Amino acid sequence: MTTQGRLEPPVDFDDLTARARIREAALTHFAEDGYERATIRGIARTAGVSPGLLRHHYGSKEALRAACDDYVFEALRRLNAQLLVDPGGTAQAREASKRFGHYVARSLADGSATAGPIFDEMVAMTELWLARADDRRAEPPAVDRRIRAALVTAMAVGIPLLHEHVSRALGTDMFEPEGDRMMALALLDVYAHPLIDDATSASVRAGFGQAEA
């Protein structure tokens, strides 16, 4: 939902402490405005606290962003671990992690100081999924797992970065429930059905070998 053009933090503030309200408000402002444009005063106003109380809890805007990064990292790690055990909970996990997607995408797009650690953390989580898939492969991968994980992560991050164009293709806002559902099912179909068969893959790989020779 929006209020005068601004996304409302997607949590019930009535159930949160002042410190948690500040964090949730910061996640929203950093995602929408970017770190440089977000202000202590604006975040405090959204959280319903004074700028002085915000500084009491977090000290500075930089420290607040670091706290947001740590919170997002831990939440995504926990959700990823749960899905590795029970993939059937994907729908619930996507709903829980949706509020982090815009934040992560904006951090990477802005080239902030934390962009590198955020990306590396996402690559590490992707590696866990590739490790499981590699165990089922008939032949060993031709490329190091971390390289593949970096590319998969980059493609995944590109979706929220291009949200306006993706939403136009979907015919609805990708951040809204229906758009998110359509996108999740489409990605599931892409991952579940390889785009090329083994014979084509072998032919392309041989071509690269000939080019090197």
Secondary structure, DSSP 4 states (H G I P E B T S, - for coil): -EETTEEPPSS-GGGS-HHHHHHHHHHHHHHHH-TTT--HHHHHHHHTS-HHHHHHHHSSHHHHHHHHHHHHHHHHHHHHHHHHH-GGGHHHHHHHHHHHHHHHHHHHHTT-TTHHHHHHHHHHHHHHHHHHHHTT-SS--SS-HHHHHHHHHHHHHHHHHTHHHHHHHHTS-TTSHHHHHHHHHHHHHHHHS-SS-HHHHHHHHHHHHHHH-
